[in-house]
Amino acid sequence: MKFDASPGTPATTPAERADETDRAWFRAHPGADTYRRPTIPGEHGPGLYYDGGRSVVTLLAPGVTYRVGQFCAFEDPDAVAVARCPQWRPWTPPGGVVPPAVAVADAEYRTPAAQAVLAVLEAEGDAS
């Protein structure tokens, strides 16, 4: 991935948007060395992202950050199990492909019937 960090150059990928967001935040908060923000789907690459997930960003050196977020790579041995959780959604760049096993597991929980079952289970969990 080519990234042009020249001032005024628009970010084009999720990772570039995350980098731009983080640099701007640390410029505005010069005494800080860490902060939390909503995870940008795609900032960690192709994989599964948690809806409403958060990333923790640490400033390692001026202009150099380290990000940790709620993300599961498609290659992770647990990716199929994670895809079965309705809060996690697959992300790929345009033209990318979600691995078939992950796509099947994700689709199982996107049907109206599956969503109805999940709603009943959630309601029963709240009643106890």
N, C-alpha and C positions, 0 to 999 in steps of 0.2 A: 504494500500500500504506500503510495507516494503522498507525503504530507508537506505542504508549503506553509511554514510558520510565519511568513512575512506579514507584518501588520496590515490589516484590512483584507486579507485573503479569506474568503468565505470557507467555512468548514463544509465538507461534502459527505463524510462518512459519520456514523454514530460515534466512533472513537475520536474523530477530529472535533466533533461538536462537544464531546465530554472534555477533551483537552482544553478547548477554547473556554468552556464554562468554568473549569477549574482554575485556569490561569487568571481569568477575570475575577473570580471570587477571592483568590489569594492576593491579587493586586489591591482589591478593595478592603482586605483585612490583613494588613502587613504583619501583625503580631501573631497571627494564627499559624499553626502547623498541621491542623487536621480539621475536617468538617464532614458532615453528612448531607447528601442530597438525593433526590429521586434518581434511580438508575435509568439510564437512557438505553432502551432496548437496542442491542447491537453493539454497545460500547466495548464489550468483552469478546466480540466475535460471534459467529454462528452458534446457536445453542438455545437453551430454554431460559426464559426470564420470568421472574416472579412479578405478577401484577402488583403495582404499588411498592415494588422493592426499593431498597435504599443502597447507596454506595457510600463507603467511607473512603475519603480521599486524604492522603497524607502528603505533605510537602517534604520531599527529601533534600532538595537543593533548589535555589532560585530557578523557577521554570521547569523543575522536574518533579512529577507527582507519581504516586503509587495508588491505584484504585482497587478496592475489593468490594464486590457487590453480590447480590443474590442472583447467581448464574450457574447453570449446569451445561457443560459442553456436550455436544452430541456423542462424542467419543467416550464419555464417562460411563462406566459399567452400570450406573444407576439411572441413566437417562430415560430409559423406558418407564421405570417406576415413577420417576419425577413427572414424566409426561402424563401420567394417569391422575395427577393432582390438578384439579381445575384452575388453581391459581397460577399455574405455570403455563407459559405459552412459548411455542417455538418461534425463533427468528432466524432468518437467513437474509443475506443481501439479495437485491434483485437478481433473479436468475439462479439463485442458490436452491439447493434441494434438501429438504428435511429427510433424514434417513427413514426408510419405510417403516421400520418397527416403531420408531418414535411417532411418526405420523398416524399410524394405526392406533397406538395407545392414546394419543391426543384426541383423535376423532371419536373414540369411545365415550369420552366425557363431554363432548360438544353437542350431542344429540338432545332433542327436547326431552326424551324419556330419561336419559341419564341426568339431565339437569333437574328433572322433577324428583328423581330418587335422591339426589344430593340435597335438595331443598327439604325433603321429608326427614332425612337423616340429620340434617342440621337442626331442624325444628325439634326433633326428638332429643337431641343432645342438649338443647337449651331448656327443655322441660325437666330434665333430671337434676 
